[in-house]
Amino acid sequence: MAPYSPPSGGRAGKLRLDFNENTVGCSPKVIECVQKYLTADHLTIYPEYQDARRDLGAFFGISPEEFTITNGTDEAIQLLINTFVDDGDDVLLLKPSYAMYRFYAEVAGASVREVEYAGDLSFPVADFLEAMRPETRAILIANPNNPTGSAIGLDQIELILETAPDAAVLIDEAYFEFYGVTALRWIRKYKNLFVSRTFSKVYGMAAMRCGCLFTCAENAQWIRKAQSPYSVNMLAVIAARAGVQDREHIAQYVGEVLAARELAYVGFERLGIRYFPSQANFVLFYAGDRAIPIRDALRERGVLVRDRSYEIPGCVRVTIGTRGQVERFLAELESLWKG
Ligand SMILES: Cc1ncc(COP(=O)(O)O)c(C=O)c1O
């Protein structure tokens, strides 16, 4: 298998529009709680998740038996694969999508098949349904998807769940807050449904590595069997509990990003640059054969974006932050584009 090595070096001090992170930082309440927790006495104790499961469960409206706290979404993906997929099993993905689905499926020795997004980057419903087989063990879908920014509705998710009763279906809602559509309420209705959320994106805690994997209580028991008892460190748990308390911080940031995304669209249109409307906090734009030179030149000017031309020809992905940050990105892009 090919290694997955995201370009995560040398990013400090730059305008980081390359990893879809929160560009203003987490709630100050998170910092306060983590700092308070930093005592020798606390650090000496192995993690205890009971209180966090109660608080996070209350926040998500899910009982503590119906989810597990994970070391980022990445551990949620790994747990799902480790629990339900054996060597040689059929796993169905989309292309392009989040790289870690293929990564963990390949580590498990699964037989991975991928259905390509349509030319307009919309979800290829008919092709996907056709590709599903009775023996398919796992289906992993990001909604909204990264890097396309496109999303599917609940009717399509329901169709997939009903067509694949014997597959573990993950709906990865890493960018849920920017889209607002969730399958979470169905975890009791569909026993094959798994939903993941993360604290790495809108919550501004990617360094902490914390997420949640939701499913019916019976599945959650299986999942927890496959999970190390201390896989999430206590500072991450403290941060997540504090993060969900500050709803105002999140709502404010989401509002800012949605406004900034409109600004980005207007900017692209002004420059005559094709882009793909997005349901998340990032947008793909078309730079043709200038994709890599534009990425590199922006980097030299202190603005980081992500080349995706290796999977969607000519495309670059930019994370949407605040309006001010988008304005800076557009100003640099404009001078390069015309120059
Ligand atoms: C669709 C999707 N899921 C999950 C993640 C990563 O989540 P985490 O940091 O919680 O592992 C990303 C990050 O880029 C993503 O795009």
The ligand as a Gaussian input file, in Angstrom:
#p B3LYP/6-31G(d) Opt

LIG

0 1
 C      -14.070000      13.666000       5.846000
 C      -13.086000      13.737000       6.963000
 N      -13.219000      12.941000       8.019000
 C      -12.349000      12.991000       9.032000
 C      -11.272000      13.856000       9.016000
 C      -10.276000      13.874000      10.134000
 O      -10.853000      13.875000      11.334000
 P      -10.034000      13.662000      12.669000
 O       -9.072000      14.786000      12.790000
 O      -11.136000      13.679000      13.658000
 O       -9.340000      12.318000      12.613000
 C      -11.086000      14.698000       7.949000
 C       -9.918000      15.605000       7.936000
 O       -9.519000      16.178000       7.003000
 C      -12.021000      14.644000       6.896000
 O      -11.876000      15.438000       5.842000

